[in-house]
Amino acid sequence: MNTAAPPVRELFGFERDPFLPDPATLWLDEQRRDAVEQLQGLVARRGFAVLTGPAGCGKTILLGHLCLLLGANTHRVIYVACAECGPADMLRLISAGLDLEPALGRSRMIRRITDRVAEMKGITPVLIIDEAQTLPQATLEAVRVTCSSSLDGRNRFAVVMAAADEFLTRLGLRVFEPLRQRVTVYAEVAPLTRQQARDYLRHRIQTAGVHADIIAGEAFNLLFDVTNGVPRRIDKLADEALRRAAREGATGVALDHVRHAARTVFGPRPEAQS
């Protein structure tokens, strides 16, 4: 029995997997391009930013793209994705990102971090916190205290907090007032419109080396309806649909390929989500 993977690349002529996340070839619509530009400016002035959007809409890969735009000689990026970690855990992660041995005691760790940042002449420390909505208030307060203003009035770090939309509701609570006052940029990403999803698919396929519309017509319409324009869902469904088409030796993705792929990746009644 032949258990080899379907020859998707060979059949369609892809140079690489079109649906593996790649910050270097990120598709940017006007909203995402604006978000990147806002965050770049925020980093330059060492501010605090919040990036929000529904799950699967590309917050993490957009942050990866931002990191590629920040020069390694002028920025020290510390990326943290630590669900529900406490203040001491966060300070240890920041310390590790600055090549510091964690100290005993929160105040000592903060002092070592601030001393190290003061030594980093010409280098901007950038703290990126993913899934910030999962962090306790005490952890976010530790971030504010550690990263905000030094004696010269300038923040020690540029801070970007990426989170689900409900994080904005949390920030509205009185206990978060000190942190909220630090935030000067709010950026967001949203699900794609039908035309944006078409452009997004075309971009993903073309950057992988194929210039034909191999997911079009009714097949594309069903793909969009099932995924609601969420990029991560589009990637999953398009990838499985391509594999099904390849197994049949088809030259493009048909409606049935999408229908059966949707049941595989989203369960038995995916069309109920459209």
Buried (B, 14 or more C-beta within 10 A) or exposed (E): EEEEEBEBBEBBEBEEBBBEBBBEBBBBBEBBEEBBBBBEEBBEEBBBBBBBBBEBBBBBBBBBBBBEEBEEEEBBBBBBBBEEBBBBBBBBBBBEBBEBEBBEEBEEBBEBBBEBBEEEEEBBBBBBBBBBBBBEEEBBBBBBBBBBEEEEEEBBBBBBBBBBEEBBEBBEEEEBEEBBEBBEBEBBBBBBEEEBBBBBBBBBBBBBEBEEBBBBEEBBBBBBBBBBBBBBBBBBBBBBBBBBBBBEEBEBBBBBBBBEBBBBBBEEEBEEBE
